[in-house]
Amino acid sequence: MAVRAAVLPAVGAPLEITEIELPEPGPGRVRVRLAAAGVCHSDLSLSDGTMRVPVPAVLGHEGAGTVVSVGEGVERLAPGDQVVLNWAPSCGACHACSLGEVWLCANALAGAAEIHARTTRGTDLHPGLNVAAFAEETVVPASCALPLPDGVPLTEAALLGCAVLTGYGAVHHSARVRSGETVAVFGVGGVGLATLQAARIAGASTIVAVDVSPEKEALARAAGATEYVVASDRTARDIRGLTGGQGVDVAVECVGRAVTIRAAWESTRRGGRTTVVGIGGKDQEVTFNALELFHWGRTLSGCVYGNSDPAKDLPVLAGHVRAGRLDLSALVTDRIGLADIPAAFDAMRAGKGGRALVIF
């Protein structure tokens, strides 16, 4: 069956909106009709080669929709079920999974090498980050489709698949922000906005949002920021000035650039914690000297997918949505159609894009 999709023909090439031939689900797989998909900066990282996946591929890893059909052996899902796509399913058998660190599963992205569909000319296509959400419909392993809890709108639920899990997890699982602590969030895109909301939910006292764009201040404050700093070479000093000269307890970096990682680290107090969520290239090298590492006693840690277990965290997030503590619509800066995805990529490259939500 032919469906429309956004295809990356080669690394660095423009996306092509075209028809693809999508097979019916085989054993252990489900077919999902997409309601919405988020345009994430990670998709841009896939397209420009910062993150390597087999190509040509159907991109898109943040989505939600309705199960259309299921393959042999699928018992947990049935046609008509609403689901959130999980781009990093854990295998349950590798070393990381045995330690309970499912976000580091060694086999999470094994599905990206499989053949997902074909172009109408017969070219094999891979599923970018497993789920190929930039399409009217997709076929995924059942482990990549999590039941959507009640009370969450299906379109906005797409954001739970990456931005919200990442931002919420960065605060609650990685940095472990405690009530009353001070937090700085670097980068006010979709993940940054989710991180600001998560810091508010955690009970942070002062929440500083940092971005290069002055125009994002209103969005940041609506998400929970109590202070806003336009990024400059004085960023760390400005943040210390907002926190009695001490610096924040926790900084969360959502950009993936060496200069912002360094600024985030410098903005924390002595003994503070910096969590790096942003995905940077190999050319983004961050340097420290031995004396400052000793003297400041700070902690710097990476954070993959919010250090989250989607199956366990999704119901928790849904509870926050139902209670009004988490506003998914506030993370969306633009609602677009499938044909508008290339333009959304151009906006991200120019540093102007927020979280665009593709509505199918």
N, C-alpha and C positions, 0 to 999 in steps of 0.2 A: 504494500500500500504506500502511495506517495504522500509525503508530508513536506511542508516548507521548513527550512532550517537555515541557520547561519553556519557556514562551513569555512574553516581555516584551511586553504589549499596548501600552504607551506609557511614555515616560520618567516615572519616579516611581511607576508603578503596581506593584502586587504581581505577582509571577510567578504564572502559571497552569499547572498540570500538566494537560495535555490531549492528546487525540489530534490528530495532523496527518497530512495526506496527502503522503507523500514520493515523488517521482517516481523512476523508474529512471534510472541514470546515462546522460547523453548523451555525445557525443564528448569524449574527454579527461578524463572524470570517473570516479570510483569510488564504490561504495557500501560503507560500513563499518558493521559491527555493533560497537557500543561495548562494551568490557569494563569500562571505568572512565573517570571524568572527575573532575578536581580542581576544587574550588570556590575560585576565586582572587579576591582583592580587586578585580582589574580587572573581573570580572563585576559586582561591586557598583558600580564606577565607571561602567560602561555603563548600569546600571539607573537610577542617579540623575542621569545626564546630565553627569557630570564628563568622560567621554569620549563623544563623539557618534557614534552609528551610526544607520542607518535603522531605524525600527521600524514595525510590530511585528516582533519578531525572536526566533529561537531562540538563547538565550545558550549559553555554555560554549565555552572555547577551549583547554582542556588535557585531552587525551584520548588513549586508545589502544584499538585493537580489531582486528578481523579483516575483511579484504576479503571481501565477499559476491559482488559482481559488478563488472565493469568495462565502460566504454563503448568505442565505436569509437576506435581509434588508441592505446589505452593498452597499452604493451608492457612497461613496467618493473614492473608489478604484476599479480598474478593472484589469482583467488579462493583463499582459504585463507591468504594472506600476512598476517602480523601487522604492524601499522603503528603509528607514533606520529603524531598529527596535528600539523601545522605551521601555526599560525594566521597567520604572516607570510611567505608564500613570496615570494622575490625574483624580479623580472621579468628580470633580467640585461641590461636595455637602458637603464635610466635613468642619470642622472649618478652617483648614489650607487653603483649597482651597477658602473659602469665604474671606480670608484675602489676597488672591493673592499669597500665598506661596505654589505653586503647588508642589514644590520639597519636601514638608513635608506632602504630602497627606496621610491621615490615611489609605486609602484603596489601595494605589499604588501597594502593593505586595499581594493583596488578591488572585490574579490568581495563585500564586505559590502553593496554596493548592489544586487546581483542578487537575483532571486526564487529562494528556496531550496525552499520548500514552500508548502502552503496549509492553512488550518484546515479542519475538516470543514464549515464554513459557507462556504468559498470565499475567505476573506481571504488575501491574499498575505503571506508571511512572508520576512524576510531572514535570512541567516546571521550572527549576531553574531560579529564578528571571524573571518569566513570559514568556520569549521568547524562551528558549531552542535552542540557536543559534549554538551549537556544533552538527549540523546535516546537512545532505544534503538538507532536507526540514523541515519546521516547520509550525505549525498552531497556529495562535495567534489572540486575539481580534483585531478588526480593529483599536482600539485606540492605539495599540502597533506598528502600521506600519505607519510611516510618509512619505509622498511623498518626493523623493529625488529631490532637486532643480537641474536645468540644470547646466552643466559645472563641475560636480564633478564626477570623475571616480568611478564606482560602487564598486570596490573592496576596495579602500581606504576609501570610504564613511562609511564603517563599523566602523571606528574609531570615527566618529561623534557621535555614539550612546552612548559613555561613556567617553573615554579618553579626547577627545577634548571639549565636553560640560563641563566636570568637570574642566579641567585646565583653559579653557577660562572663565568659570563662576566664578571660584575662584578669578581670577584677576579682572574681570569687574563687577561682581555682589556682591561678598562677601567682598573682600578687597577694591574694588573700587579704583584701582591704577590710579593715575593722572599723566599726562605727566610731566616728569622731576623728579618723585620720584625714590627712590632706592628700589630694590627688591632682596630678597634672596629666592631661591627655593631649598628645601631640598628633595633630591631623584630624580635621573635622569632616571626614567623609562618612560613608555608611557605617564602617566599623567604629570610627571615632565617636559618632553620635550614639551608637549602641553602648560603647564603653562609658560615655558620660551618664547615660541612663542607669547603667549598672552601678556606677560609683554612687549615684544618688540613692539607689535601692539599698546599697551596702551601708548607707548612713554616713558617708564622708561629709566632713564639715565644710572645708574649702575645696572647690573643684575648679581647677584652672584649665580652660581650653586654649590650645595654641594652634594657630594656622597662619599660612601666608596671606590668606584672603580676609580683609576686614569685613567683607560682605557676609561671612558665615557666622558672625557674632550672634545674630538673632536666633539662628538654628541651634547654636551651641547652648545658649542660655535657656531656650525652650526645652532642651534635652536634660538640663540639670547643672550646667556650668554656672558658678557664682562669680567667676572672673574670666576675662578674655584677654589674651595677649597675642598681638600680631607678631609673627616670628621675625627675628632679626638676630644680629650677632650679640644682642644684649638679653636674649630670651631667658637664660638661666638666672642672670642677675635680676631681671624683672620679676621672675617667680619667687626668688628669695625675698624680694621686697614686699611681696604680697603675703609672706608667711613669717613675718617677724625676723627676717634675716636668716632663717634656718634652712629653708628649702622644704619641699613637700616630702611626706612619708613615702609616697609611691608615684612613679611616673610610668605611663603606658605610652609607648611609641607605636603609632599606627601608620607610619609612612614608609619605612624601609630605606632611609638614607643615612649615610655615615654622620652627616652634620646634625641630623635630628636625634639620632641615637646618642651621640656625644652630649648634645644639649639636654636631653632627657636625663641622662646620668648625672650631669652637673647640676641639674635643678633639684635633685633630691638632697635631703639633709644628710648629715653624717650618720651612717647606718641605714640609709634609705634603700628602697628597692625599685629597680627599673625592669619592666617587662617589655620585651620587644616583640610586637605583633607583626609589624610591617615586613613585607618580603622584598629584600633588596638584592641587587646583582652582586656578582663576585668582585666587581670593581669597587664596591662600597666598603672600604677597609676602615675599621675603627681602631685607634691606637690609645694605649694607656701606658703610663710609666709605673714601675714597680712601687715607688714611694707613695704615689697617690692612691694606688689600690690598697696599700696598707693603711695609710692615714685616714682615708674617708670611710673605710669599712662598709662600703656600699655593696649591694648585690645586683648583678646584671644577669638576666636570664632570658632565654628564648621562650616563645610560646606558640605551639602548633595547634591551630584549630581551637584556641581557647583552653587547651588542656582539658577538653570536654569529652564526655561520653554521651553522644547525642541521644541514645535510647533512654538514658536516665535524666538528662537535663531538659529534654523537650517538654515533658509534663510540668517541670518546675517553671520553665519560661511561660508556658501556657497559663499557669496559675497567676503569674505576674500580669499577663495581658488581661485576663478576666477581672483581676482586682483593680485595673487601671494604673498600675505602677509602671508598666512597660507599654509605650505607645509605638507600635510598629509603623503607623502611617507617618510619624514624625521623622523617620529615617529616610523617607522617599523624597528626593528632590525633583524627580520628573517621572511621569508615566508615559511610556512610549509603546510603539508597535514593533514587531519583529524587524521590519525594514529599516527602523531607526537605530538599530544596534551599531552599525559602523560609525554613525555620527556620534553616538555616545562614547565610543572608543576614542574618536578624535578629541572629544572634550576632555577625557581623562588624560590623554597625552599632553594636552595644553594646560593641565592642572586646574581645569575649571569644572570637572565632572563630580557630582555627588553620587548618590545611589539611585540610578534609574531603574524603574520597575517595568519590565516588558509585560504587557497585558495581551494574552492570546484570545 
